[in-house]
């Protein structure tokens, strides 16, 4: 076990077998371990519950996060590119912005079990 003092914060590191732990503030800890051929980098809360996991695989990193809230903020842009993107809101899904553009290379469908409302100054259909 090693300990170092940095800006009045004590950092304690432990190595047990194939696992290394770095104790952080508020009871959280950083855990680095092996999972078969992959390596895991995890942040766990004081109770040991997983908050953030980066799984380093041969195909590239896989990010998993369990949190109360997720906030992304960028001064320029946020881009998501993938063969499949899925966004679900169990209670509400809200999209808003200056100019909003929805485009599909194939079929675009709107399905609803309730009413569908389109409100605008001018509505253009074809």
Chimera marker file (.cmm) of the C-alpha trace (Angstrom):
<marker_set name="trace">
<marker id="1" x="0.000" y="0.000" z="0.000" r="1" g="1" b="0" radius="0.5"/>
<marker id="2" x="1.354" y="3.441" z="-0.861" r="1" g="1" b="0" radius="0.5"/>
<marker id="3" x="0.169" y="6.859" z="0.248" r="1" g="1" b="0" radius="0.5"/>
<marker id="4" x="1.021" y="10.312" z="-1.060" r="1" g="1" b="0" radius="0.5"/>
<marker id="5" x="-0.006" y="13.803" z="0.101" r="1" g="1" b="0" radius="0.5"/>
<marker id="6" x="-1.235" y="16.211" z="-2.571" r="1" g="1" b="0" radius="0.5"/>
<marker id="7" x="-2.961" y="19.542" z="-1.839" r="1" g="1" b="0" radius="0.5"/>
<marker id="8" x="-4.180" y="18.384" z="1.611" r="1" g="1" b="0" radius="0.5"/>
<marker id="9" x="-5.765" y="15.314" z="-0.010" r="1" g="1" b="0" radius="0.5"/>
<marker id="10" x="-4.562" y="11.839" z="0.871" r="1" g="1" b="0" radius="0.5"/>
<marker id="11" x="-4.516" y="9.319" z="-1.950" r="1" g="1" b="0" radius="0.5"/>
<marker id="12" x="-4.223" y="5.672" z="-0.948" r="1" g="1" b="0" radius="0.5"/>
<marker id="13" x="-3.503" y="2.956" z="-3.488" r="1" g="1" b="0" radius="0.5"/>
<marker id="14" x="-3.827" y="-0.782" z="-2.875" r="1" g="1" b="0" radius="0.5"/>
<marker id="15" x="-2.896" y="-3.671" z="-5.135" r="1" g="1" b="0" radius="0.5"/>
<marker id="16" x="-4.503" y="-7.067" z="-4.492" r="1" g="1" b="0" radius="0.5"/>
<marker id="17" x="-3.850" y="-9.813" z="-7.038" r="1" g="1" b="0" radius="0.5"/>
<marker id="18" x="-4.916" y="-8.613" z="-10.484" r="1" g="1" b="0" radius="0.5"/>
<marker id="19" x="-6.797" y="-5.627" z="-9.059" r="1" g="1" b="0" radius="0.5"/>
<marker id="20" x="-5.579" y="-2.151" z="-8.119" r="1" g="1" b="0" radius="0.5"/>
<marker id="21" x="-7.650" y="0.298" z="-6.085" r="1" g="1" b="0" radius="0.5"/>
<marker id="22" x="-7.210" y="4.027" z="-5.678" r="1" g="1" b="0" radius="0.5"/>
<marker id="23" x="-9.315" y="5.592" z="-2.932" r="1" g="1" b="0" radius="0.5"/>
<marker id="24" x="-10.919" y="8.907" z="-3.856" r="1" g="1" b="0" radius="0.5"/>
<marker id="25" x="-12.903" y="11.545" z="-1.955" r="1" g="1" b="0" radius="0.5"/>
<marker id="26" x="-16.332" y="10.827" z="-0.469" r="1" g="1" b="0" radius="0.5"/>
<marker id="27" x="-15.644" y="7.096" z="-0.137" r="1" g="1" b="0" radius="0.5"/>
<marker id="28" x="-15.399" y="6.525" z="-3.885" r="1" g="1" b="0" radius="0.5"/>
<marker id="29" x="-12.681" y="4.370" z="-5.375" r="1" g="1" b="0" radius="0.5"/>
<marker id="30" x="-11.078" y="3.760" z="-8.753" r="1" g="1" b="0" radius="0.5"/>
<marker id="31" x="-10.628" y="0.051" z="-9.499" r="1" g="1" b="0" radius="0.5"/>
<marker id="32" x="-8.493" y="-1.359" z="-12.314" r="1" g="1" b="0" radius="0.5"/>
<marker id="33" x="-8.855" y="-5.085" z="-12.945" r="1" g="1" b="0" radius="0.5"/>
<marker id="34" x="-8.752" y="-7.791" z="-15.591" r="1" g="1" b="0" radius="0.5"/>
<marker id="35" x="-11.851" y="-9.517" z="-16.975" r="1" g="1" b="0" radius="0.5"/>
<marker id="36" x="-10.617" y="-12.310" z="-19.198" r="1" g="1" b="0" radius="0.5"/>
<marker id="37" x="-8.892" y="-10.702" z="-22.192" r="1" g="1" b="0" radius="0.5"/>
<marker id="38" x="-10.304" y="-7.262" z="-21.309" r="1" g="1" b="0" radius="0.5"/>
<marker id="39" x="-9.246" y="-4.711" z="-18.738" r="1" g="1" b="0" radius="0.5"/>
<marker id="40" x="-11.759" y="-2.788" z="-16.594" r="1" g="1" b="0" radius="0.5"/>
<marker id="41" x="-11.409" y="0.731" z="-15.234" r="1" g="1" b="0" radius="0.5"/>
<marker id="42" x="-14.239" y="1.413" z="-12.776" r="1" g="1" b="0" radius="0.5"/>
<marker id="43" x="-15.390" y="4.078" z="-10.356" r="1" g="1" b="0" radius="0.5"/>
<marker id="44" x="-17.482" y="2.730" z="-7.474" r="1" g="1" b="0" radius="0.5"/>
<marker id="45" x="-19.315" y="4.555" z="-4.690" r="1" g="1" b="0" radius="0.5"/>
<marker id="46" x="-18.742" y="3.988" z="-0.980" r="1" g="1" b="0" radius="0.5"/>
<marker id="47" x="-21.167" y="1.021" z="-0.989" r="1" g="1" b="0" radius="0.5"/>
<marker id="48" x="-19.325" y="-0.573" z="-3.931" r="1" g="1" b="0" radius="0.5"/>
<marker id="49" x="-22.052" y="0.241" z="-6.493" r="1" g="1" b="0" radius="0.5"/>
<marker id="50" x="-20.739" y="0.761" z="-10.018" r="1" g="1" b="0" radius="0.5"/>
<marker id="51" x="-20.957" y="4.369" z="-11.245" r="1" g="1" b="0" radius="0.5"/>
<marker id="52" x="-18.674" y="4.331" z="-14.286" r="1" g="1" b="0" radius="0.5"/>
<marker id="53" x="-16.986" y="1.500" z="-16.173" r="1" g="1" b="0" radius="0.5"/>
<marker id="54" x="-14.625" y="1.639" z="-19.118" r="1" g="1" b="0" radius="0.5"/>
<marker id="55" x="-14.078" y="-1.828" z="-20.544" r="1" g="1" b="0" radius="0.5"/>
<marker id="56" x="-10.949" y="-1.909" z="-22.684" r="1" g="1" b="0" radius="0.5"/>
<marker id="57" x="-11.547" y="-4.596" z="-25.325" r="1" g="1" b="0" radius="0.5"/>
<marker id="58" x="-9.702" y="-5.683" z="-28.462" r="1" g="1" b="0" radius="0.5"/>
<marker id="59" x="-12.434" y="-3.934" z="-30.487" r="1" g="1" b="0" radius="0.5"/>
<marker id="60" x="-12.068" y="-0.674" z="-28.554" r="1" g="1" b="0" radius="0.5"/>
<marker id="61" x="-13.349" y="0.852" z="-25.312" r="1" g="1" b="0" radius="0.5"/>
<marker id="62" x="-16.930" y="0.298" z="-24.072" r="1" g="1" b="0" radius="0.5"/>
<marker id="63" x="-18.341" y="2.957" z="-21.718" r="1" g="1" b="0" radius="0.5"/>
<marker id="64" x="-21.042" y="2.131" z="-19.149" r="1" g="1" b="0" radius="0.5"/>
<marker id="65" x="-22.428" y="4.692" z="-16.715" r="1" g="1" b="0" radius="0.5"/>
<marker id="66" x="-25.104" y="4.392" z="-14.030" r="1" g="1" b="0" radius="0.5"/>
<marker id="67" x="-26.002" y="7.767" z="-12.573" r="1" g="1" b="0" radius="0.5"/>
<marker id="68" x="-28.807" y="9.978" z="-11.350" r="1" g="1" b="0" radius="0.5"/>
<marker id="69" x="-28.245" y="12.468" z="-14.184" r="1" g="1" b="0" radius="0.5"/>
<marker id="70" x="-26.120" y="12.683" z="-17.293" r="1" g="1" b="0" radius="0.5"/>
<marker id="71" x="-25.150" y="16.073" z="-18.644" r="1" g="1" b="0" radius="0.5"/>
<marker id="72" x="-23.188" y="16.745" z="-21.822" r="1" g="1" b="0" radius="0.5"/>
<marker id="73" x="-22.172" y="20.299" z="-22.642" r="1" g="1" b="0" radius="0.5"/>
<marker id="74" x="-19.875" y="21.440" z="-25.421" r="1" g="1" b="0" radius="0.5"/>
<marker id="75" x="-19.033" y="24.957" z="-26.586" r="1" g="1" b="0" radius="0.5"/>
<marker id="76" x="-18.951" y="23.845" z="-30.250" r="1" g="1" b="0" radius="0.5"/>
<marker id="77" x="-20.925" y="20.656" z="-30.976" r="1" g="1" b="0" radius="0.5"/>
<marker id="78" x="-21.844" y="17.148" z="-29.859" r="1" g="1" b="0" radius="0.5"/>
<marker id="79" x="-21.798" y="14.470" z="-32.556" r="1" g="1" b="0" radius="0.5"/>
<marker id="80" x="-23.057" y="10.900" z="-32.228" r="1" g="1" b="0" radius="0.5"/>
<marker id="81" x="-22.349" y="8.509" z="-35.085" r="1" g="1" b="0" radius="0.5"/>
<marker id="82" x="-23.254" y="4.856" z="-35.035" r="1" g="1" b="0" radius="0.5"/>
<marker id="83" x="-25.048" y="2.276" z="-37.180" r="1" g="1" b="0" radius="0.5"/>
<marker id="84" x="-27.869" y="2.399" z="-34.606" r="1" g="1" b="0" radius="0.5"/>
<marker id="85" x="-28.799" y="5.098" z="-32.073" r="1" g="1" b="0" radius="0.5"/>
<marker id="86" x="-31.637" y="4.571" z="-29.616" r="1" g="1" b="0" radius="0.5"/>
<marker id="87" x="-32.952" y="7.215" z="-27.202" r="1" g="1" b="0" radius="0.5"/>
<marker id="88" x="-35.796" y="6.330" z="-24.823" r="1" g="1" b="0" radius="0.5"/>
<marker id="89" x="-37.548" y="8.442" z="-22.240" r="1" g="1" b="0" radius="0.5"/>
<marker id="90" x="-39.926" y="6.381" z="-20.079" r="1" g="1" b="0" radius="0.5"/>
<marker id="91" x="-41.834" y="9.521" z="-19.023" r="1" g="1" b="0" radius="0.5"/>
<marker id="92" x="-40.953" y="12.217" z="-21.552" r="1" g="1" b="0" radius="0.5"/>
<marker id="93" x="-38.649" y="12.866" z="-24.509" r="1" g="1" b="0" radius="0.5"/>
<marker id="94" x="-38.078" y="16.465" z="-25.492" r="1" g="1" b="0" radius="0.5"/>
<marker id="95" x="-36.133" y="17.792" z="-28.481" r="1" g="1" b="0" radius="0.5"/>
<marker id="96" x="-35.678" y="21.528" z="-28.961" r="1" g="1" b="0" radius="0.5"/>
<marker id="97" x="-33.316" y="23.867" z="-30.717" r="1" g="1" b="0" radius="0.5"/>
<marker id="98" x="-32.951" y="26.817" z="-33.040" r="1" g="1" b="0" radius="0.5"/>
<marker id="99" x="-33.428" y="25.158" z="-36.418" r="1" g="1" b="0" radius="0.5"/>
<marker id="100" x="-34.517" y="21.519" z="-36.010" r="1" g="1" b="0" radius="0.5"/>
<marker id="101" x="-33.984" y="19.269" z="-39.017" r="1" g="1" b="0" radius="0.5"/>
<marker id="102" x="-35.188" y="15.644" z="-39.212" r="1" g="1" b="0" radius="0.5"/>
<marker id="103" x="-34.144" y="13.714" z="-42.305" r="1" g="1" b="0" radius="0.5"/>
<marker id="104" x="-34.175" y="10.056" z="-43.243" r="1" g="1" b="0" radius="0.5"/>
<marker id="105" x="-32.521" y="8.343" z="-46.206" r="1" g="1" b="0" radius="0.5"/>
<marker id="106" x="-35.337" y="5.783" z="-46.108" r="1" g="1" b="0" radius="0.5"/>
<marker id="107" x="-38.785" y="5.733" z="-44.554" r="1" g="1" b="0" radius="0.5"/>
<marker id="108" x="-39.551" y="8.147" z="-41.688" r="1" g="1" b="0" radius="0.5"/>
<marker id="109" x="-42.406" y="7.002" z="-39.442" r="1" g="1" b="0" radius="0.5"/>
<marker id="110" x="-44.321" y="8.686" z="-36.626" r="1" g="1" b="0" radius="0.5"/>
<marker id="111" x="-46.347" y="6.283" z="-34.478" r="1" g="1" b="0" radius="0.5"/>
<marker id="112" x="-48.486" y="7.315" z="-31.529" r="1" g="1" b="0" radius="0.5"/>
<marker id="113" x="-51.115" y="5.727" z="-29.310" r="1" g="1" b="0" radius="0.5"/>
<marker id="114" x="-52.440" y="9.247" z="-28.712" r="1" g="1" b="0" radius="0.5"/>
<marker id="115" x="-53.066" y="12.343" z="-30.783" r="1" g="1" b="0" radius="0.5"/>
<marker id="116" x="-50.366" y="13.728" z="-33.087" r="1" g="1" b="0" radius="0.5"/>
<marker id="117" x="-50.260" y="17.518" z="-33.202" r="1" g="1" b="0" radius="0.5"/>
<marker id="118" x="-48.272" y="19.646" z="-35.629" r="1" g="1" b="0" radius="0.5"/>
<marker id="119" x="-48.319" y="23.349" z="-34.793" r="1" g="1" b="0" radius="0.5"/>
<marker id="120" x="-46.535" y="25.986" z="-36.826" r="1" g="1" b="0" radius="0.5"/>
<marker id="121" x="-46.894" y="29.364" z="-38.514" r="1" g="1" b="0" radius="0.5"/>
<marker id="122" x="-47.042" y="27.587" z="-41.898" r="1" g="1" b="0" radius="0.5"/>
<marker id="123" x="-47.160" y="23.801" z="-42.350" r="1" g="1" b="0" radius="0.5"/>
<marker id="124" x="-45.828" y="22.552" z="-45.709" r="1" g="1" b="0" radius="0.5"/>
<marker id="125" x="-46.688" y="19.025" z="-46.839" r="1" g="1" b="0" radius="0.5"/>
<marker id="126" x="-44.854" y="18.037" z="-50.021" r="1" g="1" b="0" radius="0.5"/>
<link id1="1" id2="2" r="1" g="1" b="0" radius="0.2"/>
<link id1="2" id2="3" r="1" g="1" b="0" radius="0.2"/>
<link id1="3" id2="4" r="1" g="1" b="0" radius="0.2"/>
<link id1="4" id2="5" r="1" g="1" b="0" radius="0.2"/>
<link id1="5" id2="6" r="1" g="1" b="0" radius="0.2"/>
<link id1="6" id2="7" r="1" g="1" b="0" radius="0.2"/>
<link id1="7" id2="8" r="1" g="1" b="0" radius="0.2"/>
<link id1="8" id2="9" r="1" g="1" b="0" radius="0.2"/>
<link id1="9" id2="10" r="1" g="1" b="0" radius="0.2"/>
<link id1="10" id2="11" r="1" g="1" b="0" radius="0.2"/>
<link id1="11" id2="12" r="1" g="1" b="0" radius="0.2"/>
<link id1="12" id2="13" r="1" g="1" b="0" radius="0.2"/>
<link id1="13" id2="14" r="1" g="1" b="0" radius="0.2"/>
<link id1="14" id2="15" r="1" g="1" b="0" radius="0.2"/>
<link id1="15" id2="16" r="1" g="1" b="0" radius="0.2"/>
<link id1="16" id2="17" r="1" g="1" b="0" radius="0.2"/>
<link id1="17" id2="18" r="1" g="1" b="0" radius="0.2"/>
<link id1="18" id2="19" r="1" g="1" b="0" radius="0.2"/>
<link id1="19" id2="20" r="1" g="1" b="0" radius="0.2"/>
<link id1="20" id2="21" r="1" g="1" b="0" radius="0.2"/>
<link id1="21" id2="22" r="1" g="1" b="0" radius="0.2"/>
<link id1="22" id2="23" r="1" g="1" b="0" radius="0.2"/>
<link id1="23" id2="24" r="1" g="1" b="0" radius="0.2"/>
<link id1="24" id2="25" r="1" g="1" b="0" radius="0.2"/>
<link id1="25" id2="26" r="1" g="1" b="0" radius="0.2"/>
<link id1="26" id2="27" r="1" g="1" b="0" radius="0.2"/>
<link id1="27" id2="28" r="1" g="1" b="0" radius="0.2"/>
<link id1="28" id2="29" r="1" g="1" b="0" radius="0.2"/>
<link id1="29" id2="30" r="1" g="1" b="0" radius="0.2"/>
<link id1="30" id2="31" r="1" g="1" b="0" radius="0.2"/>
<link id1="31" id2="32" r="1" g="1" b="0" radius="0.2"/>
<link id1="32" id2="33" r="1" g="1" b="0" radius="0.2"/>
<link id1="33" id2="34" r="1" g="1" b="0" radius="0.2"/>
<link id1="34" id2="35" r="1" g="1" b="0" radius="0.2"/>
<link id1="35" id2="36" r="1" g="1" b="0" radius="0.2"/>
<link id1="36" id2="37" r="1" g="1" b="0" radius="0.2"/>
<link id1="37" id2="38" r="1" g="1" b="0" radius="0.2"/>
<link id1="38" id2="39" r="1" g="1" b="0" radius="0.2"/>
<link id1="39" id2="40" r="1" g="1" b="0" radius="0.2"/>
<link id1="40" id2="41" r="1" g="1" b="0" radius="0.2"/>
<link id1="41" id2="42" r="1" g="1" b="0" radius="0.2"/>
<link id1="42" id2="43" r="1" g="1" b="0" radius="0.2"/>
<link id1="43" id2="44" r="1" g="1" b="0" radius="0.2"/>
<link id1="44" id2="45" r="1" g="1" b="0" radius="0.2"/>
<link id1="45" id2="46" r="1" g="1" b="0" radius="0.2"/>
<link id1="46" id2="47" r="1" g="1" b="0" radius="0.2"/>
<link id1="47" id2="48" r="1" g="1" b="0" radius="0.2"/>
<link id1="48" id2="49" r="1" g="1" b="0" radius="0.2"/>
<link id1="49" id2="50" r="1" g="1" b="0" radius="0.2"/>
<link id1="50" id2="51" r="1" g="1" b="0" radius="0.2"/>
<link id1="51" id2="52" r="1" g="1" b="0" radius="0.2"/>
<link id1="52" id2="53" r="1" g="1" b="0" radius="0.2"/>
<link id1="53" id2="54" r="1" g="1" b="0" radius="0.2"/>
<link id1="54" id2="55" r="1" g="1" b="0" radius="0.2"/>
<link id1="55" id2="56" r="1" g="1" b="0" radius="0.2"/>
<link id1="56" id2="57" r="1" g="1" b="0" radius="0.2"/>
<link id1="57" id2="58" r="1" g="1" b="0" radius="0.2"/>
<link id1="58" id2="59" r="1" g="1" b="0" radius="0.2"/>
<link id1="59" id2="60" r="1" g="1" b="0" radius="0.2"/>
<link id1="60" id2="61" r="1" g="1" b="0" radius="0.2"/>
<link id1="61" id2="62" r="1" g="1" b="0" radius="0.2"/>
<link id1="62" id2="63" r="1" g="1" b="0" radius="0.2"/>
<link id1="63" id2="64" r="1" g="1" b="0" radius="0.2"/>
<link id1="64" id2="65" r="1" g="1" b="0" radius="0.2"/>
<link id1="65" id2="66" r="1" g="1" b="0" radius="0.2"/>
<link id1="66" id2="67" r="1" g="1" b="0" radius="0.2"/>
<link id1="67" id2="68" r="1" g="1" b="0" radius="0.2"/>
<link id1="68" id2="69" r="1" g="1" b="0" radius="0.2"/>
<link id1="69" id2="70" r="1" g="1" b="0" radius="0.2"/>
<link id1="70" id2="71" r="1" g="1" b="0" radius="0.2"/>
<link id1="71" id2="72" r="1" g="1" b="0" radius="0.2"/>
<link id1="72" id2="73" r="1" g="1" b="0" radius="0.2"/>
<link id1="73" id2="74" r="1" g="1" b="0" radius="0.2"/>
<link id1="74" id2="75" r="1" g="1" b="0" radius="0.2"/>
<link id1="75" id2="76" r="1" g="1" b="0" radius="0.2"/>
<link id1="76" id2="77" r="1" g="1" b="0" radius="0.2"/>
<link id1="77" id2="78" r="1" g="1" b="0" radius="0.2"/>
<link id1="78" id2="79" r="1" g="1" b="0" radius="0.2"/>
<link id1="79" id2="80" r="1" g="1" b="0" radius="0.2"/>
<link id1="80" id2="81" r="1" g="1" b="0" radius="0.2"/>
<link id1="81" id2="82" r="1" g="1" b="0" radius="0.2"/>
<link id1="82" id2="83" r="1" g="1" b="0" radius="0.2"/>
<link id1="83" id2="84" r="1" g="1" b="0" radius="0.2"/>
<link id1="84" id2="85" r="1" g="1" b="0" radius="0.2"/>
<link id1="85" id2="86" r="1" g="1" b="0" radius="0.2"/>
<link id1="86" id2="87" r="1" g="1" b="0" radius="0.2"/>
<link id1="87" id2="88" r="1" g="1" b="0" radius="0.2"/>
<link id1="88" id2="89" r="1" g="1" b="0" radius="0.2"/>
<link id1="89" id2="90" r="1" g="1" b="0" radius="0.2"/>
<link id1="90" id2="91" r="1" g="1" b="0" radius="0.2"/>
<link id1="91" id2="92" r="1" g="1" b="0" radius="0.2"/>
<link id1="92" id2="93" r="1" g="1" b="0" radius="0.2"/>
<link id1="93" id2="94" r="1" g="1" b="0" radius="0.2"/>
<link id1="94" id2="95" r="1" g="1" b="0" radius="0.2"/>
<link id1="95" id2="96" r="1" g="1" b="0" radius="0.2"/>
<link id1="96" id2="97" r="1" g="1" b="0" radius="0.2"/>
<link id1="97" id2="98" r="1" g="1" b="0" radius="0.2"/>
<link id1="98" id2="99" r="1" g="1" b="0" radius="0.2"/>
<link id1="99" id2="100" r="1" g="1" b="0" radius="0.2"/>
<link id1="100" id2="101" r="1" g="1" b="0" radius="0.2"/>
<link id1="101" id2="102" r="1" g="1" b="0" radius="0.2"/>
<link id1="102" id2="103" r="1" g="1" b="0" radius="0.2"/>
<link id1="103" id2="104" r="1" g="1" b="0" radius="0.2"/>
<link id1="104" id2="105" r="1" g="1" b="0" radius="0.2"/>
<link id1="105" id2="106" r="1" g="1" b="0" radius="0.2"/>
<link id1="106" id2="107" r="1" g="1" b="0" radius="0.2"/>
<link id1="107" id2="108" r="1" g="1" b="0" radius="0.2"/>
<link id1="108" id2="109" r="1" g="1" b="0" radius="0.2"/>
<link id1="109" id2="110" r="1" g="1" b="0" radius="0.2"/>
<link id1="110" id2="111" r="1" g="1" b="0" radius="0.2"/>
<link id1="111" id2="112" r="1" g="1" b="0" radius="0.2"/>
<link id1="112" id2="113" r="1" g="1" b="0" radius="0.2"/>
<link id1="113" id2="114" r="1" g="1" b="0" radius="0.2"/>
<link id1="114" id2="115" r="1" g="1" b="0" radius="0.2"/>
<link id1="115" id2="116" r="1" g="1" b="0" radius="0.2"/>
<link id1="116" id2="117" r="1" g="1" b="0" radius="0.2"/>
<link id1="117" id2="118" r="1" g="1" b="0" radius="0.2"/>
<link id1="118" id2="119" r="1" g="1" b="0" radius="0.2"/>
<link id1="119" id2="120" r="1" g="1" b="0" radius="0.2"/>
<link id1="120" id2="121" r="1" g="1" b="0" radius="0.2"/>
<link id1="121" id2="122" r="1" g="1" b="0" radius="0.2"/>
<link id1="122" id2="123" r="1" g="1" b="0" radius="0.2"/>
<link id1="123" id2="124" r="1" g="1" b="0" radius="0.2"/>
<link id1="124" id2="125" r="1" g="1" b="0" radius="0.2"/>
<link id1="125" id2="126" r="1" g="1" b="0" radius="0.2"/>
</marker_set>
